[in-house]
Amino acid sequence: MPRTVVFTERAPKPIGPYSQAVKVGNTLFVSGQIPIDPSTGQLVKGGVKEQTERVLENIKAILETAGYSLGDVAWVFVALKDLSRFSEFNEVYSRYFKENPPARITVEVSNLPGGALVEISVIAIKD
């Protein structure tokens, strides 16, 4: 199957040797996104809510560039710096995945790039 790299200026440029996303067949693998504002290249200010919103907007931009939507997301991996902030994260997350939410795993991690509080990666599939 052909492999296509996906890139958009509407999401942060990769900060390492990886692609924003890679499409293989009808499946899109989106790399972990941290709350970097693509217009400034800086981590957004605020707490888990603000950072979760920025991450999900970045993911949405990548999905749309590849011809997908949040409704095509089948699996989500979430890394939180502090699991005690889960309800704040979930409040924002639930606004993006209102109906038929994808499968998800959420873990607490000791650190994230740039001092981020949240990192999210998704896999989306087109019928």
N, CA, C and O of each residue as an XYZ file, in Angstrom:
508
protein
N       0.838     -1.183      0.000
C       0.000      0.000      0.000
C       0.882      1.245      0.000
O       1.905      1.296      0.683
N       0.473      2.242     -0.772
C       1.250      3.480     -0.760
C       1.130      4.208      0.572
O       0.114      4.124      1.262
N       2.171      4.905      0.903
C       2.260      5.666      2.153
C       2.407      7.134      1.788
O       3.293      7.495      1.013
N       1.535      7.993      2.344
C       1.548      9.417      2.026
C       1.749     10.228      3.296
O       1.034     10.037      4.280
N       2.713     11.126      3.276
C       2.949     12.025      4.401
C       1.994     13.199      4.286
O       1.805     13.745      3.199
N       1.390     13.590      5.404
C       0.446     14.703      5.454
C       1.091     15.856      6.220
O       1.681     15.661      7.283
N       0.968     17.062      5.661
C       1.495     18.254      6.329
C       0.555     19.425      6.079
O       0.038     19.594      4.975
N       0.340     20.229      7.113
C      -0.423     21.461      6.996
C       0.234     22.547      7.838
O       0.778     22.276      8.908
N       0.179     23.766      7.345
C       0.652     24.931      8.100
C      -0.323     25.283      9.219
O       0.011     26.070     10.105
N      -1.535     24.703      9.187
C      -2.559     24.982     10.196
C      -2.318     24.232     11.504
O      -3.076     24.382     12.462
N      -1.262     23.427     11.538
C      -0.860     22.708     12.750
C       0.640     22.953     12.931
O       1.319     23.349     11.983
N       1.155     22.722     14.129
C       2.578     22.983     14.368
C       3.484     22.118     13.488
O       3.190     20.957     13.205
N       4.581     22.718     13.072
C       5.592     21.950     12.343
C       6.175     20.911     13.297
O       6.316     21.187     14.488
N       6.512     19.735     12.805
C       7.139     18.729     13.675
C       8.411     19.285     14.321
O       9.180     20.005     13.685
N       8.616     18.943     15.582
C       9.794     19.415     16.306
C      10.878     18.339     16.368
O      11.823     18.434     17.151
N      10.725     17.333     15.541
C      11.693     16.243     15.494
C      11.556     15.497     14.181
O      10.857     15.951     13.275
N      12.218     14.357     14.074
C      12.180     13.575     12.828
C      10.925     12.707     12.717
O      10.999     11.481     12.799
N       9.778     13.354     12.531
C       8.509     12.660     12.347
C       7.600     13.523     11.490
O       7.869     14.709     11.294
N       6.533     12.939     10.980
C       5.546     13.656     10.173
C       4.336     13.986     11.036
O       4.076     13.312     12.033
N       3.595     15.028     10.652
C       2.356     15.338     11.374
C       1.418     14.142     11.305
O       0.769     13.790     12.290
N       1.352     13.522     10.133
C       0.507     12.341      9.953
C       1.001     11.566      8.739
O       1.682     12.102      7.866
N       0.636     10.288      8.712
C       0.945      9.422      7.581
C      -0.322      8.655      7.240
O      -0.968      8.066      8.107
N      -0.664      8.675      5.946
C      -1.839      7.948      5.461
C      -1.366      6.671      4.777
O      -0.499      6.704      3.904
N      -1.947      5.549      5.184
C      -1.677      4.250      4.565
C      -3.033      3.642      4.230
O      -3.815      3.322      5.124
N      -3.306      3.485      2.942
C      -4.621      2.999      2.540
C      -5.681      3.985      2.987
O      -5.591      5.176      2.686
N      -6.686      3.501      3.703
C      -7.753      4.380      4.188
C      -7.564      4.785      5.652
O      -8.477      5.317      6.282
N      -6.365      4.526      6.181
C      -6.076      4.803      7.589
C      -5.087      5.953      7.715
O      -4.079      6.005      7.011
N      -5.397      6.879      8.631
C      -4.531      8.019      8.891
C      -4.002      7.926     10.311
O      -4.771      7.843     11.269
N      -2.683      7.942     10.439
C      -2.008      7.894     11.732
C      -1.483      9.299     12.036
O      -0.570      9.783     11.366
N      -2.062      9.949     13.045
C      -1.660     11.313     13.400
C      -0.702     11.243     14.587
O      -1.019     10.670     15.629
N       0.478     11.842     14.403
C       1.486     11.867     15.466
C       0.982     12.619     16.682
O       0.062     13.432     16.592
N       1.595     12.338     17.815
C       1.245     13.035     19.044
C       1.375     14.534     18.876
O       2.404     15.030     18.418
N       0.339     15.245     19.246
C       0.317     16.702     19.149
C       0.320     17.304     20.543
O      -0.436     16.887     21.420
N       1.178     18.285     20.728
C       1.183     19.046     21.976
C       0.590     20.421     21.683
O       0.427     20.775     20.515
N       0.262     21.207     22.712
C      -0.472     22.456     22.512
C       0.378     23.624     22.007
O       0.516     24.646     22.679
N       0.934     23.453     20.829
C       1.687     24.537     20.212
C       0.763     25.285     19.263
O       0.083     24.679     18.434
N       0.745     26.597     19.391
C      -0.026     27.436     18.483
C       0.755     27.518     17.169
O       1.877     28.023     17.154
N       0.177     27.027     16.061
C       0.927     27.014     14.805
C       1.293     28.405     14.284
O       2.238     28.544     13.508
N       0.551     29.438     14.704
C       0.853     30.784     14.225
C       2.055     31.409     14.932
O       2.711     32.298     14.389
N       2.337     30.935     16.148
C       3.465     31.500     16.905
C       4.591     30.501     17.127
O       5.730     30.888     17.387
N       4.271     29.223     17.027
C       5.267     28.188     17.327
C       5.519     28.034     18.819
O       6.468     27.360     19.220
N       4.680     28.650     19.644
C       4.847     28.625     21.098
C       3.751     27.795     21.764
O       2.641     27.668     21.248
N       4.092     27.240     22.916
C       3.120     26.532     23.740
C       2.063     27.528     24.199
O       2.400     28.633     24.624
N       0.785     27.152     24.118
C      -0.275     28.067     24.555
C      -0.238     28.237     26.064
O       0.167     27.338     26.802
N      -0.665     29.395     26.496
C      -0.754     29.691     27.925
C      -2.014     29.048     28.477
O      -2.949     28.750     27.734
N      -2.030     28.839     29.776
C      -3.220     28.314     30.413
C      -3.016     26.916     30.945
O      -1.906     26.385     30.970
N      -4.122     26.338     31.369
C      -4.084     25.023     31.980
C      -4.481     23.913     31.024
O      -4.387     24.052     29.804
N      -4.925     22.814     31.602
C      -5.278     21.630     30.824
C      -6.398     21.924     29.830
O      -6.354     21.429     28.703
N      -7.380     22.699     30.205
C      -8.493     22.993     29.291
C      -8.007     23.720     28.041
O      -8.321     23.319     26.921
N      -7.246     24.783     28.237
C      -6.750     25.563     27.102
C      -5.809     24.732     26.229
O      -5.852     24.812     25.001
N      -4.972     23.946     26.868
C      -4.021     23.130     26.115
C      -4.725     22.002     25.365
O      -4.349     21.690     24.235
N      -5.728     21.395     25.964
C      -6.485     20.339     25.287
C      -7.189     20.897     24.055
O      -7.191     20.264     22.999
N      -7.781     22.072     24.186
C      -8.457     22.684     23.041
C      -7.468     22.937     21.896
O      -7.779     22.650     20.740
N      -6.293     23.467     22.205
C      -5.301     23.736     21.151
C      -4.857     22.440     20.480
O      -4.734     22.385     19.257
N      -4.616     21.404     21.271
C      -4.197     20.114     20.707
C      -5.272     19.572     19.771
O      -4.964     19.123     18.667
N      -6.524     19.611     20.203
C      -7.608     19.075     19.377
C      -7.832     19.918     18.123
O      -8.202     19.376     17.082
N      -7.620     21.206     18.200
C      -7.708     22.049     16.999
C      -6.582     21.710     16.025
O      -6.792     21.690     14.812
N      -5.386     21.444     16.554
C      -4.268     21.035     15.698
C      -4.575     19.706     15.012
O      -4.333     19.547     13.816
N      -5.105     18.763     15.768
C      -5.459     17.457     15.203
C      -6.550     17.611     14.147
O      -6.475     17.002     13.080
N      -7.553     18.417     14.442
C      -8.642     18.664     13.490
C      -8.091     19.223     12.177
O      -8.531     18.816     11.101
N      -7.139     20.143     12.252
C      -6.532     20.726     11.046
C      -5.790     19.670     10.229
O      -5.874     19.660      9.001
N      -5.078     18.800     10.897
C      -4.349     17.730     10.203
C      -5.330     16.778      9.538
O      -5.155     16.408      8.377
N      -6.364     16.381     10.274
C      -7.385     15.500      9.717
C      -8.016     16.111      8.476
O      -8.131     15.450      7.443
N      -8.420     17.361      8.574
C      -9.091     18.029      7.452
C      -8.175     18.133      6.238
O      -8.628     17.970      5.106
N      -6.905     18.401      6.460
C      -5.949     18.485      5.354
C      -5.873     17.163      4.601
O      -5.692     17.147      3.384
N      -6.012     16.061      5.323
C      -5.946     14.734      4.713
C      -7.307     14.252      4.202
O      -7.405     13.149      3.666
N      -8.351     15.062      4.362
C      -9.673     14.673      3.895
C     -10.478     13.878      4.906
O     -11.421     13.178      4.536
N     -10.121     13.978      6.172
C     -10.809     13.271      7.250
C     -11.489     14.281      8.163
O     -11.323     15.490      8.008
N     -12.256     13.765      9.116
C     -12.881     14.621     10.126
C     -12.745     13.938     11.479
O     -12.300     12.793     11.569
N     -13.131     14.650     12.523
C     -13.101     14.054     13.864
C     -14.021     12.827     13.933
O     -13.781     11.914     14.723
N     -15.060     12.809     13.114
C     -15.969     11.666     13.073
C     -15.330     10.401     12.518
O     -15.866      9.307     12.701
N     -14.191     10.535     11.843
C     -13.469      9.375     11.304
C     -12.470      8.793     12.302
O     -11.882      7.741     12.051
N     -12.277      9.470     13.427
C     -11.306      9.014     14.423
C     -11.826      7.752     15.106
O     -12.932      7.733     15.646
N     -11.007      6.694     15.073
C     -11.379      5.413     15.669
C     -10.679      5.167     16.997
O     -11.196      4.454     17.857
N      -9.491      5.764     17.165
C      -8.683      5.482     18.357
C      -7.914      6.727     18.764
O      -7.377      7.442     17.919
N      -7.866      6.983     20.083
C      -7.181      8.152     20.620
C      -6.264      7.711     21.756
O      -6.648      6.923     22.620
N      -5.043      8.240     21.731
C      -4.095      8.024     22.827
C      -3.831      9.371     23.476
O      -3.414     10.316     22.806
N      -4.073      9.463     24.785
C      -3.910     10.704     25.528
C      -2.855     10.512     26.613
O      -2.905      9.555     27.387
N      -1.903     11.435     26.654
C      -0.916     11.473     27.729
C      -1.145     12.757     28.509
O      -1.041     13.854     27.960
N      -1.456     12.617     29.787
C      -1.654     13.771     30.664
C      -0.512     13.836     31.672
O      -0.073     12.815     32.202
N      -0.045     15.039     31.925
C       1.017     15.226     32.918
C       0.491     14.960     34.328
O       1.233     14.514     35.203
N      -0.792     15.236     34.538
C      -1.382     15.088     35.867
C      -2.794     14.518     35.723
O      -3.719     15.231     35.335
N      -2.952     13.242     36.035
C      -4.234     12.562     35.875
C      -5.329     13.137     36.783
O      -6.515     12.904     36.546
N      -4.940     13.876     37.805
C      -5.963     14.511     38.643
C      -6.699     15.612     37.874
O      -7.729     16.100     38.339
N      -6.195     16.003     36.726
C      -6.829     16.999     35.858
C      -7.705     16.341     34.780
O      -8.137     17.006     33.839
N      -7.963     15.039     34.920
C      -8.709     14.287     33.917
C     -10.079     14.888     33.629
O     -10.480     14.968     32.468
N     -10.803     15.312     34.658
C     -12.150     15.851     34.430
C     -12.092     17.143     33.621
O     -12.972     17.380     32.793
N     -11.083     17.981     33.836
C     -10.923     19.206     33.052
C     -10.627     18.863     31.594
O     -11.191     19.457     30.675
N      -9.736     17.899     31.400
C      -9.422     17.427     30.053
C     -10.689     16.887     29.383
O     -10.999     17.243     28.246
N     -11.409     16.035     30.094
C     -12.578     15.359     29.536
C     -13.688     16.341     29.174
O     -14.436     16.113     28.223
N     -13.794     17.430     29.930
C     -14.803     18.453     29.641
C     -14.594     19.027     28.235
O     -15.552     19.188     27.479
N     -13.350     19.332     27.892
C     -13.042     19.879     26.562
C     -13.133     18.778     25.512
O     -13.735     18.975     24.457
N     -12.547     17.637     25.791
C     -12.524     16.509     24.853
C     -13.945     16.136     24.412
O     -14.183     15.875     23.232
N     -14.877     16.112     25.355
C     -16.247     15.692     25.045
C     -16.950     16.662     24.094
O     -17.918     16.273     23.441
N     -16.494     17.902     24.000
C     -17.074     18.849     23.041
C     -16.656     18.511     21.609
O     -17.367     18.846     20.662
N     -15.529     17.862     21.450
C     -15.024     17.508     20.120
C     -15.537     16.145     19.650
O     -15.654     15.901     18.449
N     -15.835     15.274     20.589
C     -16.321     13.927     20.255
C     -17.661     13.709     20.944
O     -17.752     12.988     21.937
N     -18.709     14.344     20.399
C     -20.031     14.341     21.033
C     -20.779     13.027     20.847
O     -21.339     12.490     21.802
N     -20.791     12.507     19.614
C     -21.551     11.294     19.322
C     -20.621     10.194     18.865
O     -19.656     10.441     18.142
N     -20.914      8.982     19.288
C     -20.109      7.820     18.909
C     -18.618      8.074     19.091
O     -17.853      7.963     18.133
N     -18.192      8.414     20.310
C     -16.779      8.732     20.526
C     -15.877      7.541     20.222
O     -16.289      6.385     20.325
N     -14.636      7.848     19.847
C     -13.687      6.779     19.522
C     -13.211      6.035     20.766
O     -13.412      6.485     21.894
N     -12.579      4.895     20.536
C     -11.904      4.191     21.627
C     -10.766      5.091     22.104
O     -10.222      5.875     21.326
N     -10.407      4.975     23.385
C      -9.401      5.894     23.933
C      -8.634      5.242     25.063
O      -9.169      4.430     25.819
N      -7.373      5.614     25.161
C      -6.568      5.276     26.322
C      -5.998      6.579     26.858
O      -5.553      7.429     26.087
N      -6.010      6.738     28.170
C      -5.464      7.937     28.819
C      -4.505      7.486     29.903
O      -4.849      6.670     30.758
N      -3.292      8.031     29.855
C      -2.281      7.672     30.849
C      -1.648      8.934     31.422
O      -1.649      9.990     30.789
N      -1.115      8.809     32.614
C      -0.337      9.885     33.215
C       1.131      9.639     32.900
O       1.624      8.514     32.987
N       1.817     10.719     32.530
C       3.244     10.620     32.201
C       4.027     11.598     33.071
O       3.474     12.574     33.577
N       5.310     11.327     33.238
C       6.118     12.181     34.102
C       6.516     13.493     33.443
O       6.779     14.480     34.131
N       6.563     13.511     32.106
C       6.958     14.726     31.409
C       6.498     14.665     29.964
O       6.297     13.586     29.406
N       6.333     15.843     29.361
C       5.970     15.951     27.946
C       6.844     17.024     27.303
O       7.359     17.894     28.005
N       7.021     16.979     25.990
C       7.864     17.965     25.319
C       7.425     19.402     25.607
O       6.232     19.706     25.639
N       8.397     20.266     25.812
C       8.125     21.687     25.995
C       7.396     22.048     27.267
O       6.973     23.192     27.431
N       7.239     21.093     28.176
C       6.485     21.368     29.395
C       4.984     21.310     29.212
O       4.236     21.810     30.051
N       4.529     20.700     28.114
C       3.094     20.580     27.854
C       2.416     19.768     28.953
O       3.044     18.946     29.620
N       1.126     20.017     29.123
C       0.326     19.283     30.099
C      -0.421     18.121     29.467
O      -0.892     17.228     30.171
N      -0.533     18.127     28.119
C      -1.291     17.090     27.417
C      -0.678     16.852     26.033
O      -0.189     17.778     25.387
N      -0.714     15.604     25.600
C      -0.339     15.227     24.244
C      -1.355     14.194     23.772
O      -1.730     13.287     24.516
N      -1.798     14.346     22.519
C      -2.812     13.443     21.981
C      -2.402     12.974     20.594
O      -1.907     13.751     19.778
N      -2.616     11.692     20.345
C      -2.392     11.080     19.028
C      -3.668     10.352     18.655
O      -4.369      9.833     19.523
N      -3.977     10.310     17.341
C      -5.199      9.625     16.910
C      -4.933      8.753     15.688
O      -3.958      8.938     14.960
N      -5.825      7.809     15.495
C      -5.871      7.020     14.264
C      -7.289      7.188     13.716
O      -8.276      6.963     14.417
N      -7.362      7.591     12.439
C      -8.654      7.788     11.775
C      -8.761      6.850     10.590
O      -7.767      6.552      9.929
N      -9.974      6.386     10.326
C     -10.211      5.445      9.233
C     -11.388      5.941      8.396
O     -12.430      6.317      8.933
N     -11.209      5.937      7.084
C     -12.268      6.310      6.147
C     -12.888      5.044      5.610
O     -12.180      4.086      5.300
N     -14.213      5.028      5.496
C     -14.899      3.874      4.905
C     -14.686      3.850      3.409
O     -15.185      2.953      2.729
